[in-house]
Amino acid sequence: MYLKDKNIDLPYDSDTIVWKYLDLSKFVDLLLYRKLFMSRSDKFEDQYEGTFSEPTFEEIRKLSVNNPDFLDFYKMHRENVVISSWHLNEYESFAMWQIFTQKSEGLAIQSTVGRLQQALTPEVNYDQYIGAVNYIDYKKEYIPFDDAFFPFLFKRKSFQYEREIRIISDLTHQNVSIDNGLKIDVDINQLIEKIYIHPKSENWYKNLVIELVKRLGFDFKIEKSDLESDILI
C-alpha cells in the first residue's frame, strides 16, 4: 500500500520524467528476473541515510530517557527499509552519466512518476511509498518522526544535485533476511518507457543492448544519447 500524508507527499504529476542510470549487468538482471533491486537503507554511501537532523534527534533523545526502546527502534529500523533511487529531470544529466556509469558503457532508463507507481505490485503485505527527497540543513532544520518513512525522505543539502525520487519499502514486520538489499516484483513494461545508451558508446554496444532486450522478450524504444553529438560549427 502507499503511505499518504499531507506534509510529506509527492509534489509532481504523473508525467514527470525520472531516470535511473546503471551499468549493463544491472540492467540485464532487471530484465532477466523482472525484479527491481532495492538497497538496504543503511548500506548507502551516505552514513546519514535514514537518520535524523540534530534538532529532531534532541527531541527523540529526551523522549527516550524513560523509554530507551523508542530510540533503539529508529536505530534498527534502517536495516528493514529498502530503497530504489531515481533522478528527477526533464532531460538527461551529464553528471549522472559520470557518477553512475563507467567509461563509455552503461545506459539510462527513462520513466515517469506515474509509471513507477503503476509498475509496483499492489498486492504486497508491507508498506510502500514513492516520494521526493527533501534536502535540508541537518544542523538547523527539523525532520518529523511521527511516521517511520519520514527519515528516508530527507538528506543533507550537499546531495541536492541528486534530485531524488525514491521508492521505499518497509519490511519491518516481514520475516525476511535483508543483506545488502532485496528484489521486488515490478511490471517491467510499465517501469521502462525508453532506454538511452551511453553518449560515449560505440555502435556495437548499442547493437548489443538492442539484441539483449529483444532476446529477453521486450520491445522498448532504444536510442543513443546525443550528449556527445557533433557540434554545429
C-alpha positions in Angstrom: 0.0 0.0 0.0 1.0 3.6 -0.3 1.5 6.0 2.6 -0.3 9.3 2.3 0.5 12.3 4.4 -0.4 16.0 3.9 3.1 17.1 4.9 5.2 14.6 3.0 3.8 13.9 -0.4 4.9 13.5 -4.0 4.8 17.1 -5.4 4.9 16.1 -9.0 2.3 15.0 -11.5 2.3 11.5 -13.1 4.0 12.6 -16.3 7.1 14.0 -14.5 10.2 12.3 -16.0 12.6 10.3 -13.9 15.8 8.4 -14.7 17.9 5.5 -13.5 21.5 5.3 -14.6 23.1 1.9 -14.4 25.6 -0.5 -15.9 24.7 -3.2 -18.4 24.9 -6.1 -15.8 22.3 -4.5 -13.5 20.1 -3.7 -16.5 20.2 -7.3 -17.7 19.5 -8.5 -14.1 16.4 -6.3 -14.0 15.0 -7.6 -17.3 16.0 -11.3 -16.8 14.4 -11.6 -13.4 11.7 -8.9 -13.8 12.6 -7.6 -10.3 13.8 -4.2 -9.1 16.8 -4.2 -6.7 16.2 -2.2 -3.6 19.2 -1.2 -1.5 19.1 -1.5 2.3 19.0 2.0 3.6 22.0 1.7 6.0 24.2 0.4 3.1 24.2 3.6 1.2 27.4 5.6 0.9 25.8 8.5 2.9 26.2 7.5 6.5 23.3 9.8 7.5 20.9 7.9 5.4 17.7 7.3 7.4 19.0 9.2 10.4 17.7 12.4 11.9 18.8 16.1 11.9 20.2 17.5 15.2 17.0 19.3 16.3 14.9 16.1 15.7 17.5 13.9 17.5 17.5 16.1 20.5 13.7 15.8 20.8 13.9 12.0 20.3 16.7 11.7 22.9 14.5 13.5 25.5 11.6 11.2 24.8 13.8 8.2 25.1 15.0 9.0 28.7 12.3 6.8 30.2 11.8 4.7 27.1 15.1 3.5 25.6 13.3 1.2 23.2 12.0 4.3 21.4 15.5 5.3 20.3 16.5 1.7 19.6 13.6 1.3 17.2 14.9 4.0 14.9 18.5 2.6 15.0 17.3 -0.9 14.0 14.6 0.4 11.6 17.2 1.3 8.9 18.1 -2.4 8.5 14.5 -3.1 7.4 13.9 -0.4 4.9 15.0 -0.7 1.3 15.2 2.0 -1.3 15.3 2.4 -5.1 16.6 5.8 -6.2 15.6 7.7 -9.3 16.7 11.0 -10.7 14.2 13.7 -11.4 15.0 15.7 -14.5 13.2 16.6 -17.7 16.5 16.0 -19.6 19.5 13.7 -19.4 22.0 14.6 -16.8 25.7 14.7 -17.7 26.6 14.5 -14.1 24.6 11.3 -13.6 26.3 9.6 -16.5 29.6 10.4 -14.9 28.7 9.2 -11.5 26.7 6.0 -12.2 28.3 4.6 -15.4 31.8 3.6 -16.2 33.9 4.9 -19.1 31.9 4.6 -22.3 29.4 1.9 -21.2 26.2 2.0 -19.3 22.7 3.1 -20.0 19.8 5.2 -18.6 16.2 4.1 -18.1 13.7 6.9 -18.7 10.4 6.6 -16.9 7.8 8.8 -15.2 6.4 9.1 -11.7 3.2 7.6 -12.9 5.0 4.6 -14.4 6.8 4.0 -11.2 3.5 3.9 -9.3 1.9 1.6 -11.9 4.9 -0.7 -12.0 4.8 -1.7 -8.4 2.8 -4.8 -7.4 -0.2 -3.6 -5.4 -0.8 -6.9 -3.6 2.0 -6.6 -1.1 1.7 -7.1 2.7 4.3 -4.4 3.6 4.2 -0.6 3.4 5.5 1.1 0.2 5.8 4.7 -0.6 7.0 6.8 -3.5 8.3 10.3 -2.5 10.6 13.1 -3.3 13.6 13.7 -1.1 13.8 17.0 0.8 17.3 18.5 1.1 17.8 20.3 4.4 20.4 21.7 6.8 20.8 18.8 9.3 22.2 21.2 12.0 19.2 23.6 11.9 16.2 22.0 10.3 13.6 19.6 11.7 12.6 16.2 10.4 9.2 14.9 11.5 9.2 11.5 13.1 5.5 10.8 13.5 5.8 8.3 10.6 8.5 5.8 10.1 9.0 6.7 6.5 10.0 10.3 7.2 13.7 9.9 8.0 14.2 8.3 4.5 12.7 11.3 2.7 15.3 13.8 3.9 19.0 14.2 3.0 21.7 16.9 3.6 21.8 19.8 1.2 25.1 18.6 -0.1 23.2 16.0 -2.1 20.8 18.4 -3.8 22.3 17.5 -7.2 20.7 14.0 -6.9 17.2 15.4 -7.3 16.0 12.1 -6.0 12.6 10.4 -6.2 12.5 7.2 -4.1 10.6 4.0 -4.0 10.7 3.0 -0.3 9.6 -0.4 1.1 9.4 -1.0 4.8 9.7 -4.7 5.7 9.9 -4.3 9.4 7.1 -6.8 10.1 8.1 -9.3 7.5 10.1 -12.4 8.2 12.8 -11.8 5.6 16.5 -11.6 5.6 18.0 -8.4 4.0 21.7 -8.4 3.3 22.7 -5.5 1.0 19.1 -5.3 -0.3 16.4 -7.3 -2.0 14.5 -7.5 -5.2 10.8 -6.7 -5.5 8.4 -7.7 -8.3 7.7 -5.0 -10.9 5.9 -4.7 -14.2 9.0 -4.0 -16.4 6.9 -2.8 -19.4 5.3 -0.2 -17.1 8.6 0.7 -15.4 10.6 1.4 -18.6 9.4 4.0 -21.1 12.6 4.4 -23.1 16.3 3.4 -22.9 19.3 5.7 -23.7 22.7 4.3 -24.4 25.8 5.9 -23.0 26.8 9.0 -25.1 30.4 7.9 -25.5 29.5 4.3 -26.5 30.3 2.8 -29.9 27.7 1.3 -32.3 28.5 -2.3 -31.4 27.5 -1.5 -27.8 24.1 -0.1 -28.8 23.5 -3.1 -31.1 24.4 -5.4 -28.2 21.8 -3.7 -25.9 19.2 -3.9 -28.6 19.8 -7.6 -29.2 19.8 -8.4 -25.5 16.5 -6.6 -25.0 14.9 -8.4 -28.0 16.1 -11.8 -26.8 14.7 -11.2 -23.3 11.3 -10.6 -24.9 11.0 -6.8 -24.6 10.4 -4.1 -27.2 11.5 -0.8 -25.7 12.4 2.2 -27.7 16.2 2.4 -27.6 18.5 5.2 -28.8 21.9 6.5 -28.2 22.3 9.7 -26.0 23.1 12.7 -28.1 25.1 14.5 -25.4 28.2 13.8 -27.4 26.9 14.6 -30.8 28.9 16.7 -33.3 29.0 20.4 -32.7 27.3 22.5 -35.5 30.1 24.8 -36.5 
